Amino acid sequence: MNKAKRIGQIPVIGRLAMLGFRAVTGGREPLGQVGRFLRWLPTSREFTNYTYDLTPLNERHLHAFVSHVTGLPTSAIKSYCDELHEDQALRDHIDRTTLQSSDAPFADRHVRYGRRLGWYALVRATKPRLVVETGIDKGLGACVLSAALLRNAAEGSGGRYLGIDINPGAGVLYTPPYSAVGEIVTSDSVQALEKVTEEIGVFISDSDHTAGYETREYQAILQRLSGDSIVI
């Protein structure tokens, strides 16, 4: 457990410390969003990897973007996004595993998929055989991606998820039934990527966001990409 989490677990003092931390790290909002920020600040427990909902307009833009990438009509992409919104089993799983995990004091009960909505639609649309994600934190993205793979498998197009994180405590949400179609590897992502031998259909780079490290990740997977592979 890192120092911030240890501090956050101290009664009263920890809660105040997290409030201050979120005020600094999450307070980079335009002036028009100050009211929303002030409502969020005392109610959220998150202090890193903040989750968020997309606005209706942003979601329509996302439908159009994924439609352009995949060649499927916008209506089909919207149906995939609606599918995720309506997946109560996934929401219940995330709620339940969050409450049972050591990260419960630092996670919100309300599930906010944000950009992961686009990830889900891409996997549903392209039916990849292998999805790889580097940097998984609690495993919300892992669950979303695996939910898409499970739906694909039910339609006859099976696929596998591989998550990579250097933190051995990452992926607390990734348990059955979603972990049935994948695994999480504790490793330096570049080293783990160099061991992948299959073609990667969708690759999500969300680990170390320095230009040098991301370049090393891309170089590691270069020979595992096809003309239809998608890199996020």
mmCIF file of the C-alpha atoms, coordinates in Angstrom:
data_MODEL
# 
_entry.id   MODEL 
# 
loop_
_atom_site.group_PDB 
_atom_site.id 
_atom_site.type_symbol 
_atom_site.label_atom_id 
_atom_site.label_alt_id 
_atom_site.label_comp_id 
_atom_site.label_asym_id 
_atom_site.label_entity_id 
_atom_site.label_seq_id 
_atom_site.pdbx_PDB_ins_code 
_atom_site.Cartn_x 
_atom_site.Cartn_y 
_atom_site.Cartn_z 
_atom_site.occupancy 
_atom_site.B_iso_or_equiv 
_atom_site.pdbx_formal_charge 
_atom_site.auth_seq_id 
_atom_site.auth_comp_id 
_atom_site.auth_asym_id 
_atom_site.auth_atom_id 
_atom_site.pdbx_PDB_model_num 
ATOM 1   C CA . MET A 1 1   ? 0.000   0.000   0.000   1.00 0.00 ? 1   MET A CA 1 
ATOM 2   C CA . ASN A 1 2   ? 1.452   3.394   -0.935  1.00 0.00 ? 2   ASN A CA 1 
ATOM 3   C CA . LYS A 1 3   ? 1.896   6.323   1.459   1.00 0.00 ? 3   LYS A CA 1 
ATOM 4   C CA . ALA A 1 4   ? -1.181  8.225   0.209   1.00 0.00 ? 4   ALA A CA 1 
ATOM 5   C CA . LYS A 1 5   ? -3.441  5.242   0.885   1.00 0.00 ? 5   LYS A CA 1 
ATOM 6   C CA . ARG A 1 6   ? -1.979  4.727   4.356   1.00 0.00 ? 6   ARG A CA 1 
ATOM 7   C CA . ILE A 1 7   ? -2.681  8.361   5.202   1.00 0.00 ? 7   ILE A CA 1 
ATOM 8   C CA . GLY A 1 8   ? -6.162  8.106   3.702   1.00 0.00 ? 8   GLY A CA 1 
ATOM 9   C CA . GLN A 1 9   ? -7.112  5.314   6.085   1.00 0.00 ? 9   GLN A CA 1 
ATOM 10  C CA . ILE A 1 10  ? -6.519  7.410   9.218   1.00 0.00 ? 10  ILE A CA 1 
ATOM 11  C CA . PRO A 1 11  ? -9.964  8.408   10.594  1.00 0.00 ? 11  PRO A CA 1 
ATOM 12  C CA . VAL A 1 12  ? -10.923 12.058  10.064  1.00 0.00 ? 12  VAL A CA 1 
ATOM 13  C CA . ILE A 1 13  ? -7.344  13.164  9.371   1.00 0.00 ? 13  ILE A CA 1 
ATOM 14  C CA . GLY A 1 14  ? -7.126  10.866  6.366   1.00 0.00 ? 14  GLY A CA 1 
ATOM 15  C CA . ARG A 1 15  ? -10.430 12.084  4.967   1.00 0.00 ? 15  ARG A CA 1 
ATOM 16  C CA . LEU A 1 16  ? -9.302  15.716  5.283   1.00 0.00 ? 16  LEU A CA 1 
ATOM 17  C CA . ALA A 1 17  ? -5.945  14.898  3.703   1.00 0.00 ? 17  ALA A CA 1 
ATOM 18  C CA . MET A 1 18  ? -7.639  13.239  0.720   1.00 0.00 ? 18  MET A CA 1 
ATOM 19  C CA . LEU A 1 19  ? -9.965  16.245  0.400   1.00 0.00 ? 19  LEU A CA 1 
ATOM 20  C CA . GLY A 1 20  ? -6.962  18.553  0.107   1.00 0.00 ? 20  GLY A CA 1 
ATOM 21  C CA . PHE A 1 21  ? -5.188  16.239  -2.313  1.00 0.00 ? 21  PHE A CA 1 
ATOM 22  C CA . ARG A 1 22  ? -8.226  16.064  -4.602  1.00 0.00 ? 22  ARG A CA 1 
ATOM 23  C CA . ALA A 1 23  ? -8.640  19.840  -4.436  1.00 0.00 ? 23  ALA A CA 1 
ATOM 24  C CA . VAL A 1 24  ? -5.122  20.271  -5.826  1.00 0.00 ? 24  VAL A CA 1 
ATOM 25  C CA . THR A 1 25  ? -5.028  17.437  -8.372  1.00 0.00 ? 25  THR A CA 1 
ATOM 26  C CA . GLY A 1 26  ? -8.649  17.578  -9.539  1.00 0.00 ? 26  GLY A CA 1 
ATOM 27  C CA . GLY A 1 27  ? -9.185  21.320  -9.433  1.00 0.00 ? 27  GLY A CA 1 
ATOM 28  C CA . ARG A 1 28  ? -7.936  22.205  -12.903 1.00 0.00 ? 28  ARG A CA 1 
ATOM 29  C CA . GLU A 1 29  ? -11.435 22.956  -14.185 1.00 0.00 ? 29  GLU A CA 1 
ATOM 30  C CA . PRO A 1 30  ? -12.634 25.809  -16.439 1.00 0.00 ? 30  PRO A CA 1 
ATOM 31  C CA . LEU A 1 31  ? -14.482 28.561  -14.582 1.00 0.00 ? 31  LEU A CA 1 
ATOM 32  C CA . GLY A 1 32  ? -17.807 27.314  -15.913 1.00 0.00 ? 32  GLY A CA 1 
ATOM 33  C CA . GLN A 1 33  ? -17.261 23.996  -14.123 1.00 0.00 ? 33  GLN A CA 1 
ATOM 34  C CA . VAL A 1 34  ? -16.482 25.394  -10.673 1.00 0.00 ? 34  VAL A CA 1 
ATOM 35  C CA . GLY A 1 35  ? -19.944 24.552  -9.339  1.00 0.00 ? 35  GLY A CA 1 
ATOM 36  C CA . ARG A 1 36  ? -19.656 20.930  -10.434 1.00 0.00 ? 36  ARG A CA 1 
ATOM 37  C CA . PHE A 1 37  ? -16.146 20.709  -9.003  1.00 0.00 ? 37  PHE A CA 1 
ATOM 38  C CA . LEU A 1 38  ? -17.272 22.002  -5.611  1.00 0.00 ? 38  LEU A CA 1 
ATOM 39  C CA . ARG A 1 39  ? -20.106 19.463  -5.524  1.00 0.00 ? 39  ARG A CA 1 
ATOM 40  C CA . TRP A 1 40  ? -17.705 16.656  -6.447  1.00 0.00 ? 40  TRP A CA 1 
ATOM 41  C CA . LEU A 1 41  ? -14.928 17.579  -4.019  1.00 0.00 ? 41  LEU A CA 1 
ATOM 42  C CA . PRO A 1 42  ? -16.578 16.575  -0.695  1.00 0.00 ? 42  PRO A CA 1 
ATOM 43  C CA . THR A 1 43  ? -18.557 13.625  -2.090  1.00 0.00 ? 43  THR A CA 1 
ATOM 44  C CA . SER A 1 44  ? -15.965 11.653  -4.074  1.00 0.00 ? 44  SER A CA 1 
ATOM 45  C CA . ARG A 1 45  ? -13.368 9.363   -2.483  1.00 0.00 ? 45  ARG A CA 1 
ATOM 46  C CA . GLU A 1 46  ? -11.093 9.122   -5.517  1.00 0.00 ? 46  GLU A CA 1 
ATOM 47  C CA . PHE A 1 47  ? -7.660  10.716  -5.416  1.00 0.00 ? 47  PHE A CA 1 
ATOM 48  C CA . THR A 1 48  ? -6.051  9.215   -8.523  1.00 0.00 ? 48  THR A CA 1 
ATOM 49  C CA . ASN A 1 49  ? -7.252  7.860   -11.874 1.00 0.00 ? 49  ASN A CA 1 
ATOM 50  C CA . TYR A 1 50  ? -10.409 9.922   -11.550 1.00 0.00 ? 50  TYR A CA 1 
ATOM 51  C CA . THR A 1 51  ? -13.488 8.444   -13.199 1.00 0.00 ? 51  THR A CA 1 
ATOM 52  C CA . TYR A 1 52  ? -16.096 10.543  -14.966 1.00 0.00 ? 52  TYR A CA 1 
ATOM 53  C CA . ASP A 1 53  ? -19.252 10.403  -17.072 1.00 0.00 ? 53  ASP A CA 1 
ATOM 54  C CA . LEU A 1 54  ? -19.356 11.661  -20.640 1.00 0.00 ? 54  LEU A CA 1 
ATOM 55  C CA . THR A 1 55  ? -21.819 14.389  -21.533 1.00 0.00 ? 55  THR A CA 1 
ATOM 56  C CA . PRO A 1 56  ? -24.520 13.435  -24.074 1.00 0.00 ? 56  PRO A CA 1 
ATOM 57  C CA . LEU A 1 57  ? -22.770 15.573  -26.706 1.00 0.00 ? 57  LEU A CA 1 
ATOM 58  C CA . ASN A 1 58  ? -19.381 14.008  -25.959 1.00 0.00 ? 58  ASN A CA 1 
ATOM 59  C CA . GLU A 1 59  ? -20.920 10.554  -26.233 1.00 0.00 ? 59  GLU A CA 1 
ATOM 60  C CA . ARG A 1 60  ? -22.401 11.368  -29.653 1.00 0.00 ? 60  ARG A CA 1 
ATOM 61  C CA . HIS A 1 61  ? -18.962 12.529  -30.763 1.00 0.00 ? 61  HIS A CA 1 
ATOM 62  C CA . LEU A 1 62  ? -17.555 9.228   -29.465 1.00 0.00 ? 62  LEU A CA 1 
ATOM 63  C CA . HIS A 1 63  ? -20.125 7.251   -31.494 1.00 0.00 ? 63  HIS A CA 1 
ATOM 64  C CA . ALA A 1 64  ? -19.072 9.116   -34.629 1.00 0.00 ? 64  ALA A CA 1 
ATOM 65  C CA . PHE A 1 65  ? -15.359 8.656   -33.919 1.00 0.00 ? 65  PHE A CA 1 
ATOM 66  C CA . VAL A 1 66  ? -15.620 4.891   -33.337 1.00 0.00 ? 66  VAL A CA 1 
ATOM 67  C CA . SER A 1 67  ? -17.870 4.625   -36.387 1.00 0.00 ? 67  SER A CA 1 
ATOM 68  C CA . HIS A 1 68  ? -15.183 6.314   -38.500 1.00 0.00 ? 68  HIS A CA 1 
ATOM 69  C CA . VAL A 1 69  ? -12.454 4.012   -37.137 1.00 0.00 ? 69  VAL A CA 1 
ATOM 70  C CA . THR A 1 70  ? -14.402 0.765   -37.564 1.00 0.00 ? 70  THR A CA 1 
ATOM 71  C CA . GLY A 1 71  ? -16.473 1.524   -40.666 1.00 0.00 ? 71  GLY A CA 1 
ATOM 72  C CA . LEU A 1 72  ? -19.686 0.528   -38.883 1.00 0.00 ? 72  LEU A CA 1 
ATOM 73  C CA . PRO A 1 73  ? -22.693 2.863   -38.872 1.00 0.00 ? 73  PRO A CA 1 
ATOM 74  C CA . THR A 1 74  ? -23.065 5.243   -35.947 1.00 0.00 ? 74  THR A CA 1 
ATOM 75  C CA . SER A 1 75  ? -26.288 3.506   -34.967 1.00 0.00 ? 75  SER A CA 1 
ATOM 76  C CA . ALA A 1 76  ? -24.398 0.231   -34.432 1.00 0.00 ? 76  ALA A CA 1 
ATOM 77  C CA . ILE A 1 77  ? -21.785 1.920   -32.253 1.00 0.00 ? 77  ILE A CA 1 
ATOM 78  C CA . LYS A 1 78  ? -24.507 3.620   -30.218 1.00 0.00 ? 78  LYS A CA 1 
ATOM 79  C CA . SER A 1 79  ? -26.144 0.241   -29.637 1.00 0.00 ? 79  SER A CA 1 
ATOM 80  C CA . TYR A 1 80  ? -22.860 -1.135  -28.244 1.00 0.00 ? 80  TYR A CA 1 
ATOM 81  C CA . CYS A 1 81  ? -22.487 1.864   -25.914 1.00 0.00 ? 81  CYS A CA 1 
ATOM 82  C CA . ASP A 1 82  ? -26.098 1.473   -24.789 1.00 0.00 ? 82  ASP A CA 1 
ATOM 83  C CA . GLU A 1 83  ? -25.343 -2.202  -24.155 1.00 0.00 ? 83  GLU A CA 1 
ATOM 84  C CA . LEU A 1 84  ? -22.621 -1.243  -21.685 1.00 0.00 ? 84  LEU A CA 1 
ATOM 85  C CA . HIS A 1 85  ? -24.810 1.381   -20.003 1.00 0.00 ? 85  HIS A CA 1 
ATOM 86  C CA . GLU A 1 86  ? -27.529 -1.232  -19.514 1.00 0.00 ? 86  GLU A CA 1 
ATOM 87  C CA . ASP A 1 87  ? -25.244 -4.037  -18.263 1.00 0.00 ? 87  ASP A CA 1 
ATOM 88  C CA . GLN A 1 88  ? -26.480 -4.221  -14.666 1.00 0.00 ? 88  GLN A CA 1 
ATOM 89  C CA . ALA A 1 89  ? -24.540 -7.414  -13.970 1.00 0.00 ? 89  ALA A CA 1 
ATOM 90  C CA . LEU A 1 90  ? -21.262 -5.583  -14.649 1.00 0.00 ? 90  LEU A CA 1 
ATOM 91  C CA . ARG A 1 91  ? -22.281 -2.638  -12.465 1.00 0.00 ? 91  ARG A CA 1 
ATOM 92  C CA . ASP A 1 92  ? -23.238 -4.991  -9.632  1.00 0.00 ? 92  ASP A CA 1 
ATOM 93  C CA . HIS A 1 93  ? -19.924 -6.820  -9.977  1.00 0.00 ? 93  HIS A CA 1 
ATOM 94  C CA . ILE A 1 94  ? -17.925 -3.583  -9.760  1.00 0.00 ? 94  ILE A CA 1 
ATOM 95  C CA . ASP A 1 95  ? -19.972 -2.357  -6.772  1.00 0.00 ? 95  ASP A CA 1 
ATOM 96  C CA . ARG A 1 96  ? -19.568 -5.653  -4.917  1.00 0.00 ? 96  ARG A CA 1 
ATOM 97  C CA . THR A 1 97  ? -15.856 -6.196  -5.569  1.00 0.00 ? 97  THR A CA 1 
ATOM 98  C CA . THR A 1 98  ? -15.085 -2.558  -4.765  1.00 0.00 ? 98  THR A CA 1 
ATOM 99  C CA . LEU A 1 99  ? -16.728 -2.860  -1.346  1.00 0.00 ? 99  LEU A CA 1 
ATOM 100 C CA . GLN A 1 100 ? -14.807 -6.066  -0.652  1.00 0.00 ? 100 GLN A CA 1 
ATOM 101 C CA . SER A 1 101 ? -11.425 -4.684  -1.720  1.00 0.00 ? 101 SER A CA 1 
ATOM 102 C CA . SER A 1 102 ? -8.732  -2.775  0.156   1.00 0.00 ? 102 SER A CA 1 
ATOM 103 C CA . ASP A 1 103 ? -9.376  0.101   -2.264  1.00 0.00 ? 103 ASP A CA 1 
ATOM 104 C CA . ALA A 1 104 ? -12.925 0.630   -0.968  1.00 0.00 ? 104 ALA A CA 1 
ATOM 105 C CA . PRO A 1 105 ? -12.003 3.806   0.998   1.00 0.00 ? 105 PRO A CA 1 
ATOM 106 C CA . PHE A 1 106 ? -10.630 5.359   -2.203  1.00 0.00 ? 106 PHE A CA 1 
ATOM 107 C CA . ALA A 1 107 ? -13.292 4.364   -4.751  1.00 0.00 ? 107 ALA A CA 1 
ATOM 108 C CA . ASP A 1 108 ? -16.721 5.790   -5.552  1.00 0.00 ? 108 ASP A CA 1 
ATOM 109 C CA . ARG A 1 109 ? -19.768 3.529   -5.555  1.00 0.00 ? 109 ARG A CA 1 
ATOM 110 C CA . HIS A 1 110 ? -21.213 5.085   -8.716  1.00 0.00 ? 110 HIS A CA 1 
ATOM 111 C CA . VAL A 1 111 ? -19.616 3.493   -11.799 1.00 0.00 ? 111 VAL A CA 1 
ATOM 112 C CA . ARG A 1 112 ? -18.405 6.036   -14.364 1.00 0.00 ? 112 ARG A CA 1 
ATOM 113 C CA . TYR A 1 113 ? -17.024 4.486   -17.534 1.00 0.00 ? 113 TYR A CA 1 
ATOM 114 C CA . GLY A 1 114 ? -15.814 7.641   -19.300 1.00 0.00 ? 114 GLY A CA 1 
ATOM 115 C CA . ARG A 1 115 ? -13.458 6.845   -22.198 1.00 0.00 ? 115 ARG A CA 1 
ATOM 116 C CA . ARG A 1 116 ? -13.848 3.119   -21.489 1.00 0.00 ? 116 ARG A CA 1 
ATOM 117 C CA . LEU A 1 117 ? -17.205 3.349   -23.259 1.00 0.00 ? 117 LEU A CA 1 
ATOM 118 C CA . GLY A 1 118 ? -15.235 3.788   -26.483 1.00 0.00 ? 118 GLY A CA 1 
ATOM 119 C CA . TRP A 1 119 ? -12.974 0.861   -25.617 1.00 0.00 ? 119 TRP A CA 1 
ATOM 120 C CA . TYR A 1 120 ? -16.004 -1.376  -25.171 1.00 0.00 ? 120 TYR A CA 1 
ATOM 121 C CA . ALA A 1 121 ? -17.552 -0.310  -28.477 1.00 0.00 ? 121 ALA A CA 1 
ATOM 122 C CA . LEU A 1 122 ? -14.260 -0.865  -30.335 1.00 0.00 ? 122 LEU A CA 1 
ATOM 123 C CA . VAL A 1 123 ? -13.905 -4.410  -28.987 1.00 0.00 ? 123 VAL A CA 1 
ATOM 124 C CA . ARG A 1 124 ? -17.533 -5.227  -29.762 1.00 0.00 ? 124 ARG A CA 1 
ATOM 125 C CA . ALA A 1 125 ? -17.200 -3.798  -33.259 1.00 0.00 ? 125 ALA A CA 1 
ATOM 126 C CA . THR A 1 126 ? -13.864 -5.340  -34.274 1.00 0.00 ? 126 THR A CA 1 
ATOM 127 C CA . LYS A 1 127 ? -14.032 -8.736  -32.472 1.00 0.00 ? 127 LYS A CA 1 
ATOM 128 C CA . PRO A 1 128 ? -10.274 -8.906  -31.687 1.00 0.00 ? 128 PRO A CA 1 
ATOM 129 C CA . ARG A 1 129 ? -8.640  -12.190 -30.728 1.00 0.00 ? 129 ARG A CA 1 
ATOM 130 C CA . LEU A 1 130 ? -6.325  -10.445 -28.232 1.00 0.00 ? 130 LEU A CA 1 
ATOM 131 C CA . VAL A 1 131 ? -6.787  -7.201  -26.284 1.00 0.00 ? 131 VAL A CA 1 
ATOM 132 C CA . VAL A 1 132 ? -3.772  -5.894  -24.340 1.00 0.00 ? 132 VAL A CA 1 
ATOM 133 C CA . GLU A 1 133 ? -3.902  -3.102  -21.754 1.00 0.00 ? 133 GLU A CA 1 
ATOM 134 C CA . THR A 1 134 ? -0.865  -1.720  -19.925 1.00 0.00 ? 134 THR A CA 1 
ATOM 135 C CA . GLY A 1 135 ? -1.534  0.095   -16.661 1.00 0.00 ? 135 GLY A CA 1 
ATOM 136 C CA . ILE A 1 136 ? -4.747  -1.263  -15.153 1.00 0.00 ? 136 ILE A CA 1 
ATOM 137 C CA . ASP A 1 137 ? -5.071  0.323   -11.677 1.00 0.00 ? 137 ASP A CA 1 
ATOM 138 C CA . LYS A 1 138 ? -8.121  -1.225  -9.951  1.00 0.00 ? 138 LYS A CA 1 
ATOM 139 C CA . GLY A 1 139 ? -9.166  -3.075  -13.106 1.00 0.00 ? 139 GLY A CA 1 
ATOM 140 C CA . LEU A 1 140 ? -12.250 -1.142  -14.208 1.00 0.00 ? 140 LEU A CA 1 
ATOM 141 C CA . GLY A 1 141 ? -11.027 -1.135  -17.810 1.00 0.00 ? 141 GLY A CA 1 
ATOM 142 C CA . ALA A 1 142 ? -10.144 -4.824  -17.555 1.00 0.00 ? 142 ALA A CA 1 
ATOM 143 C CA . CYS A 1 143 ? -13.717 -5.646  -16.531 1.00 0.00 ? 143 CYS A CA 1 
ATOM 144 C CA . VAL A 1 144 ? -15.228 -3.467  -19.268 1.00 0.00 ? 144 VAL A CA 1 
ATOM 145 C CA . LEU A 1 145 ? -13.017 -4.949  -21.978 1.00 0.00 ? 145 LEU A CA 1 
ATOM 146 C CA . SER A 1 146 ? -13.659 -8.497  -20.775 1.00 0.00 ? 146 SER A CA 1 
ATOM 147 C CA . ALA A 1 147 ? -17.408 -7.852  -20.679 1.00 0.00 ? 147 ALA A CA 1 
ATOM 148 C CA . ALA A 1 148 ? -17.146 -6.976  -24.381 1.00 0.00 ? 148 ALA A CA 1 
ATOM 149 C CA . LEU A 1 149 ? -15.093 -10.130 -25.047 1.00 0.00 ? 149 LEU A CA 1 
ATOM 150 C CA . LEU A 1 150 ? -17.679 -12.279 -23.252 1.00 0.00 ? 150 LEU A CA 1 
ATOM 151 C CA . ARG A 1 151 ? -20.429 -10.810 -25.447 1.00 0.00 ? 151 ARG A CA 1 
ATOM 152 C CA . ASN A 1 152 ? -18.308 -11.483 -28.536 1.00 0.00 ? 152 ASN A CA 1 
ATOM 153 C CA . ALA A 1 153 ? -17.753 -15.079 -27.423 1.00 0.00 ? 153 ALA A CA 1 
ATOM 154 C CA . ALA A 1 154 ? -21.497 -15.588 -26.952 1.00 0.00 ? 154 ALA A CA 1 
ATOM 155 C CA . GLU A 1 155 ? -21.872 -14.536 -30.600 1.00 0.00 ? 155 GLU A CA 1 
ATOM 156 C CA . GLY A 1 156 ? -19.188 -16.981 -31.758 1.00 0.00 ? 156 GLY A CA 1 
ATOM 157 C CA . SER A 1 157 ? -16.167 -14.636 -31.820 1.00 0.00 ? 157 SER A CA 1 
ATOM 158 C CA . GLY A 1 158 ? -14.026 -15.467 -28.803 1.00 0.00 ? 158 GLY A CA 1 
ATOM 159 C CA . GLY A 1 159 ? -11.094 -13.365 -27.669 1.00 0.00 ? 159 GLY A CA 1 
ATOM 160 C CA . ARG A 1 160 ? -8.677  -12.948 -24.763 1.00 0.00 ? 160 ARG A CA 1 
ATOM 161 C CA . TYR A 1 161 ? -7.641  -10.065 -22.486 1.00 0.00 ? 161 TYR A CA 1 
ATOM 162 C CA . LEU A 1 162 ? -4.107  -9.479  -21.200 1.00 0.00 ? 162 LEU A CA 1 
ATOM 163 C CA . GLY A 1 163 ? -3.571  -6.793  -18.574 1.00 0.00 ? 163 GLY A CA 1 
ATOM 164 C CA . ILE A 1 164 ? -0.087  -5.710  -17.483 1.00 0.00 ? 164 ILE A CA 1 
ATOM 165 C CA . ASP A 1 165 ? 0.798   -3.641  -14.410 1.00 0.00 ? 165 ASP A CA 1 
ATOM 166 C CA . ILE A 1 166 ? 3.982   -3.316  -12.387 1.00 0.00 ? 166 ILE A CA 1 
ATOM 167 C CA . ASN A 1 167 ? 1.935   -2.994  -9.170  1.00 0.00 ? 167 ASN A CA 1 
ATOM 168 C CA . PRO A 1 168 ? 1.181   -6.441  -7.676  1.00 0.00 ? 168 PRO A CA 1 
ATOM 169 C CA . GLY A 1 169 ? -1.935  -4.988  -6.013  1.00 0.00 ? 169 GLY A CA 1 
ATOM 170 C CA . ALA A 1 170 ? -3.474  -3.832  -9.291  1.00 0.00 ? 170 ALA A CA 1 
ATOM 171 C CA . GLY A 1 171 ? -6.619  -5.382  -10.712 1.00 0.00 ? 171 GLY A CA 1 
ATOM 172 C CA . VAL A 1 172 ? -8.671  -5.921  -7.547  1.00 0.00 ? 172 VAL A CA 1 
ATOM 173 C CA . LEU A 1 173 ? -11.899 -5.724  -9.573  1.00 0.00 ? 173 LEU A CA 1 
ATOM 174 C CA . TYR A 1 174 ? -10.802 -8.369  -12.065 1.00 0.00 ? 174 TYR A CA 1 
ATOM 175 C CA . THR A 1 175 ? -12.411 -11.517 -10.722 1.00 0.00 ? 175 THR A CA 1 
ATOM 176 C CA . PRO A 1 176 ? -14.853 -14.093 -12.178 1.00 0.00 ? 176 PRO A CA 1 
ATOM 177 C CA . PRO A 1 177 ? -16.806 -14.113 -14.391 1.00 0.00 ? 177 PRO A CA 1 
ATOM 178 C CA . TYR A 1 178 ? -14.754 -11.467 -16.245 1.00 0.00 ? 178 TYR A CA 1 
ATOM 179 C CA . SER A 1 179 ? -11.352 -12.984 -15.464 1.00 0.00 ? 179 SER A CA 1 
ATOM 180 C CA . ALA A 1 180 ? -12.495 -16.159 -17.249 1.00 0.00 ? 180 ALA A CA 1 
ATOM 181 C CA . VAL A 1 181 ? -11.440 -14.577 -20.557 1.00 0.00 ? 181 VAL A CA 1 
ATOM 182 C CA . GLY A 1 182 ? -8.160  -13.056 -19.484 1.00 0.00 ? 182 GLY A CA 1 
ATOM 183 C CA . GLU A 1 183 ? -5.333  -12.572 -17.038 1.00 0.00 ? 183 GLU A CA 1 
ATOM 184 C CA . ILE A 1 184 ? -3.331  -9.862  -15.333 1.00 0.00 ? 184 ILE A CA 1 
ATOM 185 C CA . VAL A 1 185 ? 0.464   -10.082 -15.347 1.00 0.00 ? 185 VAL A CA 1 
ATOM 186 C CA . THR A 1 186 ? 2.592   -8.262  -12.774 1.00 0.00 ? 186 THR A CA 1 
ATOM 187 C CA . SER A 1 187 ? 5.573   -7.004  -14.729 1.00 0.00 ? 187 SER A CA 1 
ATOM 188 C CA . ASP A 1 188 ? 7.319   -4.117  -16.381 1.00 0.00 ? 188 ASP A CA 1 
ATOM 189 C CA . SER A 1 189 ? 5.061   -3.652  -19.405 1.00 0.00 ? 189 SER A CA 1 
ATOM 190 C CA . VAL A 1 190 ? 7.842   -3.522  -22.003 1.00 0.00 ? 190 VAL A CA 1 
ATOM 191 C CA . GLN A 1 191 ? 9.283   -6.816  -20.766 1.00 0.00 ? 191 GLN A CA 1 
ATOM 192 C CA . ALA A 1 192 ? 5.834   -8.451  -20.768 1.00 0.00 ? 192 ALA A CA 1 
ATOM 193 C CA . LEU A 1 193 ? 4.980   -7.115  -24.226 1.00 0.00 ? 193 LEU A CA 1 
ATOM 194 C CA . GLU A 1 194 ? 8.193   -8.551  -25.642 1.00 0.00 ? 194 GLU A CA 1 
ATOM 195 C CA . LYS A 1 195 ? 6.923   -12.017 -24.638 1.00 0.00 ? 195 LYS A CA 1 
ATOM 196 C CA . VAL A 1 196 ? 3.615   -11.708 -26.510 1.00 0.00 ? 196 VAL A CA 1 
ATOM 197 C CA . THR A 1 197 ? 3.620   -13.985 -29.554 1.00 0.00 ? 197 THR A CA 1 
ATOM 198 C CA . GLU A 1 198 ? 0.040   -13.529 -30.816 1.00 0.00 ? 198 GLU A CA 1 
ATOM 199 C CA . GLU A 1 199 ? -1.316  -10.785 -33.042 1.00 0.00 ? 199 GLU A CA 1 
ATOM 200 C CA . ILE A 1 200 ? -2.711  -7.920  -30.958 1.00 0.00 ? 200 ILE A CA 1 
ATOM 201 C CA . GLY A 1 201 ? -6.106  -6.702  -32.159 1.00 0.00 ? 201 GLY A CA 1 
ATOM 202 C CA . VAL A 1 202 ? -6.514  -3.828  -29.677 1.00 0.00 ? 202 VAL A CA 1 
ATOM 203 C CA . PHE A 1 203 ? -3.666  -2.302  -27.649 1.00 0.00 ? 203 PHE A CA 1 
ATOM 204 C CA . ILE A 1 204 ? -4.293  0.262   -24.888 1.00 0.00 ? 204 ILE A CA 1 
ATOM 205 C CA . SER A 1 205 ? -1.226  2.053   -23.538 1.00 0.00 ? 205 SER A CA 1 
ATOM 206 C CA . ASP A 1 206 ? -2.081  3.517   -20.130 1.00 0.00 ? 206 ASP A CA 1 
ATOM 207 C CA . SER A 1 207 ? 1.041   2.956   -18.038 1.00 0.00 ? 207 SER A CA 1 
ATOM 208 C CA . ASP A 1 208 ? 4.011   5.339   -17.956 1.00 0.00 ? 208 ASP A CA 1 
ATOM 209 C CA . HIS A 1 209 ? 2.987   8.322   -20.089 1.00 0.00 ? 209 HIS A CA 1 
ATOM 210 C CA . THR A 1 210 ? 6.461   9.609   -20.842 1.00 0.00 ? 210 THR A CA 1 
ATOM 211 C CA . ALA A 1 211 ? 7.308   9.758   -24.533 1.00 0.00 ? 211 ALA A CA 1 
ATOM 212 C CA . GLY A 1 212 ? 10.322  7.513   -24.107 1.00 0.00 ? 212 GLY A CA 1 
ATOM 213 C CA . TYR A 1 213 ? 8.489   4.734   -22.318 1.00 0.00 ? 213 TYR A CA 1 
ATOM 214 C CA . GLU A 1 214 ? 5.484   4.805   -24.630 1.00 0.00 ? 214 GLU A CA 1 
ATOM 215 C CA . THR A 1 215 ? 7.894   4.563   -27.579 1.00 0.00 ? 215 THR A CA 1 
ATOM 216 C CA . ARG A 1 216 ? 9.438   1.428   -26.041 1.00 0.00 ? 216 ARG A CA 1 
ATOM 217 C CA . GLU A 1 217 ? 5.955   -0.111  -25.642 1.00 0.00 ? 217 GLU A CA 1 
ATOM 218 C CA . TYR A 1 218 ? 5.117   0.597   -29.281 1.00 0.00 ? 218 TYR A CA 1 
ATOM 219 C CA . GLN A 1 219 ? 8.433   -0.825  -30.449 1.00 0.00 ? 219 GLN A CA 1 
ATOM 220 C CA . ALA A 1 220 ? 7.794   -3.976  -28.388 1.00 0.00 ? 220 ALA A CA 1 
ATOM 221 C CA . ILE A 1 221 ? 4.442   -4.636  -30.092 1.00 0.00 ? 221 ILE A CA 1 
ATOM 222 C CA . LEU A 1 222 ? 5.299   -3.447  -33.598 1.00 0.00 ? 222 LEU A CA 1 
ATOM 223 C CA . GLN A 1 223 ? 5.707   -6.942  -35.014 1.00 0.00 ? 223 GLN A CA 1 
ATOM 224 C CA . ARG A 1 224 ? 2.451   -8.071  -33.335 1.00 0.00 ? 224 ARG A CA 1 
ATOM 225 C CA . LEU A 1 225 ? 0.227   -5.550  -35.119 1.00 0.00 ? 225 LEU A CA 1 
ATOM 226 C CA . SER A 1 226 ? -1.677  -6.029  -38.359 1.00 0.00 ? 226 SER A CA 1 
ATOM 227 C CA . GLY A 1 227 ? -3.232  -3.491  -40.694 1.00 0.00 ? 227 GLY A CA 1 
ATOM 228 C CA . ASP A 1 228 ? -6.483  -3.868  -38.742 1.00 0.00 ? 228 ASP A CA 1 
ATOM 229 C CA . SER A 1 229 ? -4.991  -3.470  -35.246 1.00 0.00 ? 229 SER A CA 1 
ATOM 230 C CA . ILE A 1 230 ? -6.122  -0.536  -33.138 1.00 0.00 ? 230 ILE A CA 1 
ATOM 231 C CA . VAL A 1 231 ? -3.747  1.332   -30.786 1.00 0.00 ? 231 VAL A CA 1 
ATOM 232 C CA . ILE A 1 232 ? -5.205  3.579   -28.078 1.00 0.00 ? 232 ILE A CA 1 
# 
